[in-house]
Each structure stands twice: as C-alpha cells, then as structure tokens.
C-alpha cells in the first residue's frame, strides 16, 4: 500500500542539514527507508544519525503530505512526543527514547519528531501475523506470555496517576473524571464526517446508532489510554515487549477503550485468516482471557464489553475505509458499488449489531 509521496533522497538531504544545525557540522544521516509490514497513518522513516563519531539508529515520524490522502485530519506530533515521554518516564512503559521534537515545518516540510530505534520483532499487519510467521508458529506457552505481557502494558499505563497538566496536550478531559467516553465518541463522529461525509457508509452509521441506544449506565473513571493498543505496535524480544510504538491515538477515557481495541484488532486479523481458509490463531487474545489478566493485574473488572467491542469495530471501520479510499486514490483498487464494502470487516460489525 502506498503511504507517502515524499522523495527519500530529498528528505535525506534536508534531514542532514537539520541534524547539523542541531548537533554540529560533522553530523550525517544515512540512506532513509520506510517500514514495509506495519504503519498506514503517520510517515515513518528509518535511518542512522552519526555525530561525535558515534552512529545512532533513529526513527522519524512525520505527518503525511496532503496529497497522500492522510488517514487522519490532523497530526499533533507534539502530543505524540509528550505522551510517549510520559509513558516511558512515569509509567515505565518501554516506549522508544524520544530525542527531538521539531515544530518548524521548514526543515522537512512538516513538523516531525525523532526517537531512538529499538531492536525486536513486530507481529506484522502485511501479511497479517495470523497467516504465519514467528508468533503464529510459536509454542502456545510463548504466545500466552506475549499476550499477558501485552495486557500488562495497558494495565501499567492505566494504573499510573497522571495529572491534568501531564495530559494537557490531549485536550480538556482529565484523568479521574467521567466525561471521557462521551468526548471520545463525539470526536469519532467528527472524524467520520471528515473522512466519509461526502459518501456516507451505512454500516458505520448504524453502528453509531447502536452505541447511542446501548450507552453504558456508568462508564468507569477516565485514565490515559494508549489509543492504538495492539500487538502490531509493539516490538518484542523473547516474547516480551521492548518498545511500545504509535501513540497518535492516545486520549483520556475509560480503560475499556484500550482493552477492547486489543481484543478486537486481533479478531480483525483472525477473521481475515478464516475468510481466506487458514486457521489463524483462534486461542489468542480471547476476550475472557484478556479481561481476566487485566483484572489480575489491576483489580479492575472491565465492563460493558459488548459496547466497547462495537465501538472498537466502528473506530477501526472508519480508519480502514479511509485507508481503502487512499488505495482507490492511488489506483490500487476500484471504488466499490456498495460503500459498506469499504469496510473490510463489515461482516463483524453486522454480527455485533445483532447483539
């Protein structure tokens, strides 16, 4: 899938000039590359930066160019940088070490930040890890260790007492309150209108209606959530997390936002495997197992999980339909006659609507 329209050679020259301004005239930037197995929103660049005689493996995150049909309407890179730093320093989450945030769009044409690059294996999105590979082929005990450790990441984040000042970059909703769910859903409505207002997607609009009619009586207290809490955003060594990536969807809201996202995103890849005739990983990231581990770690029982699973499916549907529009824009596939077919997992949403 095409995710960028920027020329890597030009970016390298501009990044080299920027780095020399930061650390001195002897700094160099190696040839740039992009990830191939994960990442469809922000533009990610891999490179080695050398100064003072030492090379450092780095990653830069840039907002996509307008002509690349961005997945999201805006990219608050400062917020991503600050939340990643908070998660690392206050919650002990192994987020990559942040190095620099550059708010000036001049050097690379957009604001960006740079972080250290970690070493490890990531369960891929393309082809999905449910089709084969190191995690699929691992022993059941190793897969369970990875699952439990991944649940432990969101538990550690949620259990950390962040202040309103800490999370001020994310907006007016603060930890400990009870307004986060409403604000989160309204933000998703606005995102849906931006992404698909010109061609509405009926199955997603039905999902919004379902949420309105099944609203939880008492959403849990708001915490800092990772937002894109899934194993495809984690690097592992020996089935243990060593780097937690992609904080652009971080928000303040109920714990269940992250718990349900982790569960549903595996279901999404598992359903793809089954549809294409392979068994996948049916015993992985099951709701009961994930919620039990989360309860063991935190003492908190995730609740209203039917509601949150639907909400996760809806959120993912808005994103994936936008990604499909990007593919259509670049001639990688035709526009479907039925707009619901822009949602790869429409069958899952339709099943959830019957609950």
N, C-alpha and C positions, 0 to 999 in steps of 0.2 A: 504494500500500500504506500502511495506517495504521501509524505507528510511535510515536505519542505520545498520551497522554490529558491532557496538561497544557494549560491555557489560556494563550495567549500574552500577553494583556493583563495578567493577574495576574502572570505571570513578569516582565513588563517593570517593573511597579511594584516588585516585590521586588528585581529586579536593580538598579534605580535607587537604592534605599535602600542596598543593599550597596556599590555603587560610591562613593556619597557618603561612606560610612564608610571606604573605602579611600583616596580621593584628595582628599576635601574636599567642602564643601557645595554647590559650584556644578556638580557633575558631573551629567550627564544620559545617559540611554540611549534610543536611537531605537526605533521600532517593530521588533519582532522578526520574523524569518522563518526558515523551515526549508528545507534543500535539497530539490530535487524529483527529481534524477536519480541520486543515489547516497546510500548510508547507510541501514542497516537495524538497527543494533545500538544504540550509544550515541545519545542525543538530541543533535542539533546545532542551535545557534541562531546566526543571523547578526544583527549589529546594529552601530551606530556609537556609540561611547562618547566623550563630549565632556567635557573638563576643561581648565582653564588656557587656555581659549579655542581649543583645538585638538580636532578630531574625529579619532578613530582607528577604522578598520574592524576589528572584532573577531569572533571566533568563540568560543562557549562550548560545552563538552562536558559533558553531564550523564548520569548513569546513568538508564536508563528507569524509569518507575514500575512497581511490581509488577503493577498491573492491566493494563499494556500488554503482558503476556506477553513478558518480556525474552528476547533470544536467548541470552544467557549467564547462568550462575547468579550471578556476581558481577562487579563492575566496579571494578577497582583504578585509580582515576583518578590517584592519586599516582604509581603506577608508570608510567602512560602519560605523565604530565607529565615525570617524571625521564628516561625513556628518550628522549623527544623532545628534551629539552635536551641529553642526552649525544650523541645522533646529530648534532645541529647543531654542538655545541661541540667534540667530539673527532673525529668522523668527517667533518666538513664537509658533511654531508647537508643539503640545503636544507629542513629541517623548519621549520614556522612558528615565529616567535619566541614562546616561552612568556612570559606576563605574570604570571598569578597562579594559584596552586592554593588552593582554599578547602575545607579538610577538614570544616568545620562544616556539617551538613545544614540548619541553621536558616534561613539566608537564602533558599534556593530549594527546600528540601525534600529535598535530596540534596547530597553533595559535588559539586564541579564545578571545572573549570579554564577559564581564558580565555587565548587566544592571538591574535596578530595575524592578520588575514585577508590572504592573498596574492591576487594577481591572475593569472589564467590560465584555460586551458581544461582541462576534465577529460573524458576519454572516458567517456560515461555508461553506467550499468547499465540504465537505463529511459528510453527503449528502448535496448537494447544497441548499443554503437558498431559492432558487426559488421553492423548493419542499414542504416547510412548515417551521414552527418554529416562533420564536418571531418577526422577521422582516416581514416575509410573512403574518403573522396574525395580524399585527399592523394596526391601523386606517390609512386611506390614508394621513391624515394630519401629522401623526408621520413619516410615510415613507418619505414624502416630506421634513420634517425638517431634517431627516438624510441625504437625498440626497443633499440638499442645503448646509448643514454643511460640507459634504464631498467635494463638489466642492470648498467650501471656503478654505479647506486645501491646495489644489494645487494652488489656487489663491494667498494665502498668501505666499507660497513658491516662486512662480514666481515673485511676486511683491517686494521681498526682494533683495536689491542690494548687491550681493556677489561679492567679488573681485577675481582676478586671484589667489592670494595667498590662499584665502579661499578654492577654489576648486582645488588646485594644485594636490591633491591626485587622482583626476579623469582623469588627462592627460592634454594634451596641449591645448585643446579647452577651451576658456574662455567666461564668460558671456558678453553679449553685442555684440558679433561677429555674423557671419552669416555662419560659416563653420560646425556648429554642426550637422546638418541633414546629410550631406554627410559623415562625420566621423562616425555617428551613424549607418547608413546603411551599410557602409563598415565593421564596427565591427560585424554587424549581419551576413554579408556574411561569414566572417571568422568563426564565431560561427557555422553557418550552416555547413560549410565544416568540422569543427572539430566533430560535433555531428552526421552528416549523410553522410559524404563523401564516406564511404565505401558502402552505399546503398542509392543512391540519391532518393529524394521524388519529383516526377514530379510536383505535385500541388504547392509545395513551390517554385520550380524553376520558374514556370510560374508566380507566384506572384512577384518574384524578377524582372522578365522581365516587368511585368505590371508597377511596380514602376519606372523603368528606362524610360518607354515611357509616363509616366504621372507626371514627376517631376515638383514640384511647380516652378513657374516663380520667385517668390521672397519669400523664407522661412522667417518667422519672426525672430526677434533677439533672440539670444541664452540666455537661463536662466538655473538656476539649476533645474533639473527635478527629481522628486521622483523615477521615473522609473517603479515601480510596484504599480501605483496609483489605488487602488481598495478597495472596502469596506471590502473585506476579509482580508485586512491588517490593519484594524482599530478596536480598542476597543471602544465601546460606552456605555455611561450611559444616560438613559433617551433620547436616540436617538441623543446624542451629542458626538463628538469624545473626548476621554480621553487619547488615546495612539495611535500613528501612527508608524507602525511596518515595518520591511523588507525593508531596504534601499540598498540592494545589487545590484540593477539595476540602481541606481542613475547615472545620466550623465548630461552633459551640452548639450542643444539642444533646439529646438523650443518648445514653450508652448504646442503646439498641441500634442506632444508625450504623455503627461500625460492626457490631456483632452480626446483624442481618446481612450487611454488604459482604462480609467474608463468606457467609454461608451461601448467599445467592450467586456470587460470582463463580464459586465452584460449580454450582448447579448449572450455570450457563454453559461452562465448558464441558461438563458431564453430558448435558443434553445434546450438545454438538456431536460428541463421540457416539452416543447411542443412535442418533439420527443417521450417522454415516456407517453404522454397522460394526462398531468396535465397542468392547465392554467398558472402557474408561476406568474410572476409579469410584465405584458406587459406594464404597465404605468410607470414603474420605469426606471430611467437613460436613458430616450429617448434623442437622440442627440439634438433636438431643445431646450429641457428644460435645459439640461446641459450647452449648449453653451450660452443660454440666461442668466442663473445665473452667469456664468463666466464673461460675458460681463458687467452685472450689477455691479459686484464687482470690476473689473479691468479696465473697459473701453476699453478692447481689444476684438476685434471680431475674434474668431477662424476661420481660413480659410483653404481651400484645404482639407476639412474634408473627402471627399471620398478617397483621397490619404492616409491620416493618418489612416483611418479606415482599409484600406487594409494593411497598414504597421503593425498596431496592430494585425490584424488577422495572418499575416505572422510571426511576432515575437512570438505570442502565439503558433502558429503551430510548430515552431522549438522546443520550450520548451516542449510542450505536447508530441510530437513524441519522444523526448529524455526520458521523464518520462515513456512512453509506452515501450521503449527499456529496461528501468530499470525493469519494471514489467515482461517483457519477460525473462530477465536475471535471475530473482528470481523464475521463473516457475509459475508466477501468471496468465499468458495468453500466447497463442501461437503466433508465428510470422505470420502476415497476408500474404497472397499471393500477394496482391496489396500493395506496400509501401505507397500509398496515404492513406490507411486505418489506418496508424499510427497516422494520424491527425484526432482527434475526430471531429473537426469542418470543415472537408474538404468541406462539402456542403456550408457552409457560404463563404469560400474562393472562391469556384466555382461560387457562385452567385455574389460576388464582382468583379470577373474577367470580368463579362459581362457589367460592367458599363462603 
